[in-house]
Amino acid sequence: MIGLNIKLKTRNLDKIKNQIEYIQKYSTLKQDKDFEKYIQNKFLETVNRIAFEELPESELKELYISNNKIRQFEGGFELYNDSFVETETEGYGGKFSIALAFEYGTGIVGQQNPVNGAWEYNVNQHEKGWYYYKNGEFKFTRGFEGYMIYRFTKLEVENNLLRWVNEYTKEVGGVSLW
């Protein structure tokens, strides 16, 4: 849960009036559907930008970015990604989560940042990696480290949330603490 912590320290009556107006406006934001949409869009813009910048070019990058979504529920919303690919591998229920792979990694390299209950890393305990055959040639892999897209998104949202609230309140109500 992300929240705002506002402290008031001033001796100027005009500044106190401005702060009171800001608090009054801020106290109505929870019911403000336009504000909720504004913040949701900021979350989506942030996660999509980070994913675009961090992920390597592949056919899965676009799939992943297009599956960053908002789930609305009473009292708030949730940012999530449900990207997966169909697989014939048993143990994954016919689906392999690209979202989890991009966040936490796979194989030998990915086991350094495991996610409990997602999948087993380096199942066959390869020491140097493994190979597979594709398009007429052998490919060698050690897996890949997670890109931690949602971790970096969380940090950026925390760093920008107060600024976004301030921008919104200034745009719609003319009230700003800055």
C-alpha positions as CSV (number, residue, x, y, z in Angstrom):
1,M,0.0,0.0,0.0
2,I,1.3,3.4,-0.9
3,G,0.2,6.5,1.0
4,L,1.0,10.1,1.4
5,N,2.5,11.7,4.5
6,I,1.9,15.4,4.7
7,K,3.4,17.6,7.4
8,L,2.5,21.2,8.0
9,K,5.0,23.8,9.3
10,T,4.4,27.4,8.5
11,R,3.9,30.8,10.1
12,N,2.5,32.6,7.1
13,L,-1.4,32.9,7.0
14,D,-1.5,32.7,3.2
15,K,0.6,29.5,3.2
16,I,-1.7,28.0,5.9
17,K,-4.7,28.9,3.8
18,N,-3.1,27.2,0.8
19,Q,-2.3,24.1,2.9
20,I,-5.8,23.9,4.2
21,E,-7.2,24.1,0.7
22,Y,-4.7,21.4,-0.4
23,I,-5.8,19.1,2.5
24,Q,-9.5,19.7,1.7
25,K,-8.8,18.8,-2.0
26,Y,-6.7,15.8,-1.0
27,S,-9.4,14.5,1.3
28,T,-11.8,14.2,-1.6
29,L,-9.4,12.4,-4.0
30,K,-10.4,8.9,-2.7
31,Q,-13.9,9.4,-4.2
32,D,-12.6,11.3,-7.3
33,K,-12.9,8.9,-10.3
34,D,-11.0,11.3,-12.6
35,F,-8.1,11.2,-10.1
36,E,-8.2,7.4,-9.8
37,K,-8.0,7.2,-13.6
38,Y,-5.2,9.7,-13.7
39,I,-3.1,7.8,-11.1
40,Q,-3.9,4.4,-12.9
41,N,-2.6,5.9,-16.1
42,K,0.6,7.1,-14.3
43,F,1.1,3.6,-13.0
44,L,0.6,2.0,-16.5
45,E,2.8,4.7,-18.2
46,T,5.6,4.0,-15.6
47,V,5.5,0.2,-15.9
48,N,5.3,0.2,-19.7
49,R,8.2,2.7,-20.0
50,I,10.4,0.7,-17.6
51,A,9.6,-2.6,-19.4
52,F,10.3,-0.9,-22.8
53,E,13.7,0.4,-21.5
54,E,14.8,-2.8,-19.6
55,L,13.6,-5.7,-21.6
56,P,15.7,-7.0,-24.6
57,E,14.2,-7.0,-28.0
58,S,12.2,-10.2,-28.6
59,E,8.7,-11.3,-29.8
60,L,7.8,-11.5,-26.1
61,K,8.6,-7.9,-25.2
62,E,5.5,-6.5,-27.0
63,L,3.3,-9.3,-25.5
64,Y,4.5,-8.5,-22.0
65,I,4.0,-4.7,-22.3
66,S,0.6,-5.1,-23.8
67,N,-0.5,-7.2,-20.8
68,N,0.2,-4.7,-18.1
69,K,-3.3,-4.1,-16.8
70,I,-5.3,-2.5,-14.0
71,R,-7.7,-4.6,-11.9
72,Q,-10.3,-2.5,-10.2
73,F,-11.8,-3.4,-6.9
74,E,-13.7,-1.7,-4.1
75,G,-11.4,0.7,-2.4
76,G,-8.6,0.7,-4.9
77,F,-6.9,-1.0,-7.9
78,E,-4.1,-3.4,-8.6
79,L,-1.4,-3.3,-11.4
80,Y,-0.7,-6.7,-12.8
81,N,0.7,-8.6,-15.8
82,D,-0.8,-11.9,-16.9
83,S,1.5,-12.7,-19.9
84,F,2.0,-16.4,-20.7
85,V,2.8,-18.7,-23.6
86,E,1.3,-22.1,-24.2
87,T,3.7,-25.0,-23.4
88,E,3.7,-28.7,-23.6
89,T,5.8,-29.0,-20.5
90,E,4.1,-30.8,-17.7
91,G,4.2,-29.0,-14.3
92,Y,3.2,-25.6,-15.7
93,G,-0.4,-26.5,-16.5
94,G,0.1,-25.8,-20.2
95,K,1.1,-22.2,-19.6
96,F,4.5,-20.7,-18.9
97,S,4.3,-17.2,-17.2
98,I,6.3,-14.7,-19.2
99,A,5.4,-12.2,-16.5
100,L,7.1,-14.3,-13.8
101,A,10.1,-15.1,-16.0
102,F,10.7,-11.4,-16.8
103,E,10.3,-10.5,-13.2
104,Y,12.3,-13.3,-11.5
105,G,14.4,-14.9,-14.2
106,T,14.8,-18.6,-15.3
107,G,17.4,-21.4,-15.2
108,I,20.8,-21.3,-13.5
109,V,21.0,-17.5,-13.5
110,G,17.4,-16.9,-12.4
111,Q,17.7,-19.1,-9.3
112,Q,19.6,-16.3,-7.7
113,N,16.3,-14.4,-7.3
114,P,13.7,-17.1,-7.0
115,V,9.9,-16.7,-6.4
116,N,8.4,-19.2,-4.1
117,G,5.8,-21.4,-5.7
118,A,6.3,-20.1,-9.3
119,W,8.5,-22.9,-10.7
120,E,11.7,-24.8,-10.0
121,Y,14.9,-23.2,-11.2
122,N,17.6,-25.4,-12.8
123,V,15.6,-28.6,-12.3
124,N,18.3,-30.9,-13.6
125,Q,21.1,-29.1,-11.6
126,H,23.1,-28.1,-14.6
127,E,26.5,-26.6,-13.6
128,K,27.2,-24.8,-16.8
129,G,23.8,-24.5,-18.5
130,W,22.0,-26.7,-21.0
131,Y,21.3,-26.8,-24.7
132,Y,18.3,-27.2,-26.9
133,Y,17.7,-27.7,-30.6
134,K,15.9,-25.1,-32.7
135,N,15.8,-24.1,-36.3
136,G,18.4,-26.7,-37.3
137,E,21.0,-25.7,-34.7
138,F,21.9,-26.3,-31.1
139,K,21.4,-23.3,-28.7
140,F,23.2,-23.0,-25.4
141,T,21.6,-21.3,-22.4
142,R,22.0,-20.6,-18.7
143,G,18.6,-19.0,-18.4
144,F,18.4,-15.3,-17.6
145,E,18.3,-13.1,-14.6
146,G,15.0,-11.4,-13.8
147,Y,14.5,-7.8,-15.0
148,M,12.5,-6.9,-11.9
149,I,10.1,-4.6,-13.9
150,Y,7.5,-4.4,-11.1
151,R,10.1,-3.9,-8.4
152,F,11.5,-0.9,-10.3
153,T,8.0,0.3,-11.0
154,K,7.1,0.2,-7.3
155,L,10.2,2.3,-6.4
156,E,9.5,4.9,-9.1
157,V,5.8,5.2,-8.1
158,E,6.8,5.7,-4.5
159,N,9.2,8.5,-5.6
160,N,6.7,10.2,-7.8
161,L,3.3,9.7,-6.1
162,L,3.3,13.0,-4.2
163,R,4.4,14.9,-7.3
164,W,1.5,13.3,-9.3
165,V,-1.0,14.1,-6.6
166,N,0.2,17.7,-6.6
167,E,0.1,18.0,-10.4
168,Y,-3.4,16.6,-10.4
169,T,-4.7,18.9,-7.6
170,K,-3.0,21.9,-9.2
171,E,-4.6,21.1,-12.6
172,V,-8.2,20.6,-11.4
173,G,-8.4,22.7,-8.3
174,G,-5.6,25.3,-8.6
175,V,-4.2,24.1,-5.2
176,S,-0.6,23.1,-4.8
177,L,1.9,22.7,-2.0
178,W,4.8,23.6,-4.3
